[in-house]
Amino acid sequence: MSLTVLMNAGPWLPVPPPGYGGIENVVATLVPELRRLGVRVVLASTADATLPVDELLSVFPDGQFGALQRPYNQVCGISHAHLSGVVRALRERDDIDLVHDHVEAVGLAVLTAMGPGSGPALHTLHWDLGKHPDLYGYLDGGDRVRVNGVSAAQLARAPQALRDHAVGHVHLATPLAVEADRRPPVEKSDHLVILGRITPGKGQHVGARLAHQAGFDLVLAGPVGPYRRPEELAAAGPEAGQNPDVRYWREQVAPLVDGDRVRWVGMVAGTARDELVAAARASLFPLCWEEPGGTAVIESLALGTPVLAIGRGCLPELIEHGRTGLLADDEDGLADLVREAAGLDERDCRREASRRFTPTIMAERYVELYEQVRRSAAAAPG
């Protein structure tokens, strides 16, 4: 295949990220498989990115995640500076066949504003599409800029103008799904786990409250804003309170974390993460938002741990109720499902992951979309 893609991962974390990093982990999963399929990849990330690629473009020496949730007027230039580097590269060279963009809002706006003379672009939507109604409601990328979702449910909730630019959805993937069906069973403990950034939409406060009410042990694993470990957050100065995730933690989650029934272990990665999730009786997703993609969901399945969730967003697409997990309508129903988790077979979870959520499946689908977007752009008048 003769195709060069500029993969725009953004300025927030290197690729792969040091632990948590939803979008950056998606890119780190996708790129090796694209290159295996013959796609040449130019990665736009931070200079400390270590993912093997054909070329690295960077504006910042390292990730700017620590600034991400400061007041807008303090950080609004970070994404714009990164995108200016991307635009400069696109104008100075003629070997880029397509841009695959992952930068929220700003990436789509800049690529659209570049106008008809620019090359084709695919913008992947990783987030809640209700966040930017003005951008999405009036989007006009013509035949050159297209978007894709990470679930059908996500696109179904999109404004009409955004849906008019959509070329479909691609479910997320995990390397853990490769030959997951061949891994031996893991001895389960009694704990449940919520894996992911501690933020209101993920519902850690709901999970912690249910753990106390229903009497199950719960481990919270994920960062609070830029703070990866409990000791880092404890040592943070007054400026930490500007971060909305830190406020959420302090006001709604921390009062329920007693170190016994409910524990916070900070961000876990690699083998430690895999062992924690694989040993859990179930992964809990007490969602308070319409989950668009669900990386932690498919990771749990690949590790043989069934999913207990409020059936919002993409969850009904990823989980087969009664086989790979159990879905509830609300938090009261979710508490009732905890007792039923023992009846689920971890082999079904691992088989489903290996069938649906491998990096190869994701990469092949994106190659199809790349060609579709390029054909659309080539057929555009003028």
C-alpha positions in Angstrom: 0.0 0.0 0.0 1.3 3.5 -0.9 -0.3 5.7 1.6 1.2 8.3 4.0 -0.9 9.4 6.9 -0.2 12.2 9.3 -1.5 10.9 12.7 -2.3 13.9 14.8 -2.3 12.8 18.5 -2.0 16.2 20.0 0.2 17.9 22.6 -1.1 16.6 25.9 0.7 13.3 26.4 3.5 11.4 24.5 2.6 8.3 22.5 2.4 5.8 24.1 1.5 7.6 27.3 3.1 6.8 30.7 0.0 4.9 32.0 -3.4 6.7 31.6 -4.0 8.5 28.3 -7.1 7.5 26.4 -6.6 9.0 23.0 -2.8 8.4 23.1 -3.3 4.8 23.9 -5.7 4.4 21.0 -3.1 5.9 18.7 -0.4 3.7 20.1 -2.6 0.7 19.5 -3.6 1.7 15.9 -0.2 2.9 14.4 1.8 -0.4 14.6 -1.0 -2.3 12.8 -1.3 0.4 10.2 2.4 0.2 9.5 2.1 -3.6 9.3 -0.5 -3.1 6.6 2.0 -0.9 4.7 0.8 2.6 5.7 3.6 5.1 6.3 2.8 7.1 9.5 4.0 10.6 10.4 3.1 11.1 14.0 2.3 14.6 15.4 2.9 14.3 19.1 5.3 15.6 21.7 9.1 15.2 21.3 9.3 12.5 24.0 7.0 10.1 22.1 8.6 6.7 21.8 6.2 4.9 19.5 8.1 3.6 16.4 6.9 5.6 13.4 8.3 6.7 10.1 8.6 10.3 11.2 7.8 12.4 14.3 6.6 16.0 14.3 6.5 17.9 17.5 6.1 21.4 18.9 6.4 20.7 22.6 9.3 18.8 24.2 6.9 16.9 26.5 3.3 16.4 27.3 1.2 19.4 28.5 -1.4 17.3 30.3 -0.8 19.1 33.6 -2.2 22.3 32.1 -5.2 20.7 30.4 -7.8 21.7 32.9 -6.6 25.1 34.0 -8.8 28.0 33.1 -9.3 28.4 29.4 -7.5 31.7 29.0 -4.3 30.1 30.5 -4.1 27.2 28.2 -6.1 27.9 25.0 -2.9 28.5 23.0 -1.5 25.0 23.6 -3.6 23.1 21.1 -3.3 26.0 18.7 0.5 26.0 18.9 0.5 22.3 18.2 -1.9 22.6 15.3 0.2 25.4 13.8 3.0 23.0 13.6 0.8 20.5 11.8 -0.5 23.1 9.3 3.1 24.2 8.6 4.1 20.7 7.8 1.1 20.2 5.5 1.9 23.4 3.6 5.6 22.7 3.3 5.5 19.1 2.0 3.5 17.1 -0.6 3.9 13.6 0.6 0.9 13.5 3.1 -2.0 11.7 1.6 -4.4 12.1 4.5 -4.5 13.6 8.0 -6.0 11.4 10.7 -6.8 13.8 13.5 -7.6 13.1 17.2 -7.4 16.6 18.7 -10.7 17.6 20.3 -12.5 20.5 18.6 -9.4 22.5 17.6 -8.2 19.8 15.2 -11.5 19.7 13.4 -11.8 23.5 13.3 -8.3 24.1 11.9 -8.5 21.3 9.3 -11.9 22.6 8.1 -10.6 26.2 8.0 -7.7 25.2 5.8 -10.1 25.2 2.9 -10.7 23.3 -0.3 -7.1 23.4 -1.5 -5.9 21.2 1.4 -5.8 17.5 1.4 -8.3 15.0 2.8 -8.7 14.6 6.6 -10.5 12.2 8.9 -11.3 13.4 12.4 -12.0 10.8 15.0 -14.5 11.8 17.7 -13.5 10.4 21.0 -15.7 12.4 23.4 -19.2 13.5 24.3 -20.6 15.2 21.3 -22.8 17.5 23.3 -19.7 19.5 24.4 -19.3 21.7 21.3 -22.7 22.4 19.9 -21.7 25.5 18.0 -18.8 23.8 16.2 -20.7 20.6 15.4 -24.0 22.3 14.6 -22.5 24.5 11.9 -19.7 22.3 10.6 -19.0 22.5 6.9 -16.0 20.5 5.8 -17.3 19.9 2.3 -16.2 16.6 0.8 -12.6 17.0 2.1 -13.0 16.7 5.9 -14.9 13.7 7.3 -15.5 12.4 10.8 -15.9 9.0 12.4 -17.3 7.9 15.8 -16.0 5.3 18.1 -19.5 3.8 18.5 -22.8 3.9 16.8 -24.5 5.3 19.9 -22.1 8.2 19.9 -22.9 9.2 16.3 -26.6 8.7 16.9 -26.5 11.6 19.4 -24.6 13.9 17.1 -25.9 17.1 15.6 -27.2 16.7 12.1 -24.4 18.7 10.5 -21.8 16.4 12.2 -23.7 13.2 11.1 -23.7 14.6 7.5 -19.9 14.5 7.6 -19.7 11.0 9.2 -18.3 7.9 7.4 -19.3 5.5 10.2 -17.8 4.3 13.4 -14.9 2.2 14.5 -14.9 0.4 17.8 -11.8 0.8 19.9 -9.3 -2.0 20.3 -6.7 -3.3 22.7 -3.5 -5.4 22.3 -4.8 -7.5 25.2 -7.4 -8.9 22.9 -4.8 -10.7 20.7 -5.2 -14.4 21.4 -7.1 -13.5 24.6 -9.1 -16.7 24.1 -6.0 -18.8 24.5 -4.9 -17.4 27.9 -5.6 -19.6 30.9 -8.1 -18.6 33.5 -7.0 -16.4 36.4 -8.0 -17.0 40.0 -10.5 -14.4 41.0 -10.5 -12.4 44.2 -13.5 -10.7 45.8 -12.9 -7.1 44.7 -14.5 -5.1 42.0 -12.6 -2.5 40.1 -13.3 0.8 38.4 -10.5 1.5 36.0 -10.1 5.0 34.5 -9.6 8.7 35.1 -11.5 9.8 38.2 -14.0 12.2 36.8 -17.7 12.8 37.3 -18.8 11.1 34.1 -17.2 7.8 35.1 -19.2 7.8 38.3 -16.7 6.7 40.9 -18.8 8.4 43.6 -21.7 6.2 42.6 -19.5 3.0 42.7 -18.1 3.9 46.1 -21.5 4.6 47.5 -22.8 1.3 46.2 -19.8 -0.6 47.7 -20.7 0.7 51.1 -24.4 0.0 50.7 -24.2 -3.4 49.1 -21.1 -4.6 51.0 -18.5 -5.3 48.3 -14.9 -4.3 48.1 -14.0 -1.8 45.4 -10.7 -0.6 44.0 -10.5 2.7 42.2 -7.6 2.8 39.8 -6.8 5.9 37.8 -5.4 9.4 38.1 -7.1 12.5 39.6 -6.4 15.2 37.1 -2.6 15.3 36.6 -2.0 13.5 39.9 -1.1 9.8 39.4 -0.6 8.7 43.0 -2.3 9.5 46.3 0.9 11.0 47.7 1.2 13.3 44.7 -2.3 14.7 45.3 -1.7 14.9 49.0 1.4 17.1 48.4 -0.3 19.3 45.8 -0.6 23.0 46.6 -3.7 25.2 46.6 -3.6 25.5 42.8 -4.8 21.8 42.6 -8.3 23.0 43.5 -8.6 24.7 40.1 -8.8 21.3 38.5 -12.5 20.1 38.3 -11.5 16.5 38.7 -9.6 17.3 41.9 -12.7 19.1 43.2 -14.8 16.2 42.3 -12.5 13.8 44.1 -12.3 15.9 47.2 -16.0 16.7 47.4 -17.7 13.5 46.3 -15.3 10.6 46.2 -12.7 11.0 48.9 -15.2 11.0 51.8 -16.2 7.5 50.7 -12.7 6.1 50.4 -11.9 4.5 53.7 -8.9 2.3 52.6 -10.9 -0.8 53.5 -14.2 -1.2 51.7 -13.1 1.4 49.1 -9.5 2.0 48.1 -7.8 4.3 45.7 -4.5 3.0 44.4 -3.8 5.8 41.9 -2.9 5.1 38.3 -1.8 1.6 37.5 -0.3 0.6 34.2 1.2 -2.4 32.4 1.4 -5.7 34.2 0.1 -4.2 37.5 -3.1 -3.0 35.7 -3.6 -6.3 34.0 -3.2 -8.3 37.2 -5.6 -6.0 39.1 -8.3 -6.2 36.5 -7.9 -9.9 35.7 -8.2 -10.8 39.4 -11.3 -8.8 39.9 -14.7 -10.4 40.2 -16.0 -7.8 37.8 -15.3 -4.4 36.4 -17.8 -1.7 37.4 -19.0 1.1 35.2 -21.5 3.2 37.1 -21.7 5.7 34.3 -23.1 9.2 34.7 -22.7 10.1 31.0 -23.1 8.6 27.6 -19.8 6.7 27.3 -18.6 7.1 23.7 -15.9 4.5 23.3 -15.1 2.4 26.4 -11.5 1.4 26.2 -11.6 0.1 29.8 -14.6 -2.0 28.9 -12.8 -4.0 26.1 -9.7 -4.3 28.2 -11.7 -5.9 31.0 -13.2 -8.4 28.5 -9.8 -9.2 27.1 -8.5 -9.9 30.7 -11.5 -12.3 31.3 -13.3 -10.0 33.7 -17.0 -9.4 33.1 -18.5 -6.0 33.0 -21.2 -4.6 35.3 -22.5 -1.3 34.0 -25.3 1.2 33.6 -26.3 0.6 30.0 -25.5 4.1 28.7 -23.7 5.2 25.5 -21.7 2.4 23.8 -22.1 -0.2 26.6 -25.0 -2.1 24.9 -22.8 -2.3 21.7 -19.8 -3.8 23.6 -21.5 -6.0 26.2 -23.8 -9.0 25.6 -26.1 -8.9 28.6 -26.0 -12.2 30.5 -22.9 -13.5 28.7 -20.0 -11.0 28.9 -21.6 -8.7 31.4 -24.7 -7.3 33.0 -26.4 -4.0 32.2 -28.6 -2.0 34.5 -31.0 0.9 33.8 -29.8 2.8 36.9 -27.6 2.7 39.9 -30.1 0.8 42.0 -30.3 -1.9 39.4 -26.5 -2.0 39.2 -26.2 -2.8 42.9 -28.5 -5.8 42.4 -26.3 -7.1 39.6 -23.2 -7.4 41.7 -24.5 -10.6 43.2 -25.1 -12.1 39.8 -21.6 -11.6 38.4 -20.4 -14.9 39.7 -22.6 -16.7 37.1 -20.6 -15.2 34.1 -17.9 -17.2 32.4 -14.6 -15.4 31.9 -13.9 -17.5 28.8 -16.9 -15.9 27.1 -15.4 -12.5 27.8 -12.0 -13.4 26.4 -13.5 -15.0 23.3 -15.6 -12.0 22.5 -12.5 -9.7 22.9 -10.4 -11.8 20.6 -13.2 -11.9 18.0 -14.1 -8.2 18.0 -11.6 -5.9 19.6 -8.1 -6.7 18.2 -5.8 -3.9 16.8 -5.8 -5.6 13.4 -9.6 -5.3 13.2 -9.5 -1.6 14.1 -6.6 -0.9 11.7 -8.3 -2.6 8.7 -11.4 -0.7 9.3 -9.5 2.6 9.4 -7.8 1.8 6.1 -11.2 1.3 4.6 -12.2 4.8 5.9 -9.0 6.4 4.7 -9.8 5.2 1.1 -13.4 6.3 1.4 -12.4 9.8 2.5 -9.7 10.1 -0.2 -12.3 9.1 -2.9 -14.8 11.7 -1.5 -12.2 14.4 -1.6 -10.9 13.5 -5.1 -14.5 13.6 -6.4 -15.2 17.0 -5.0 -15.8 19.8 -7.6 -12.8 22.2 -8.2 
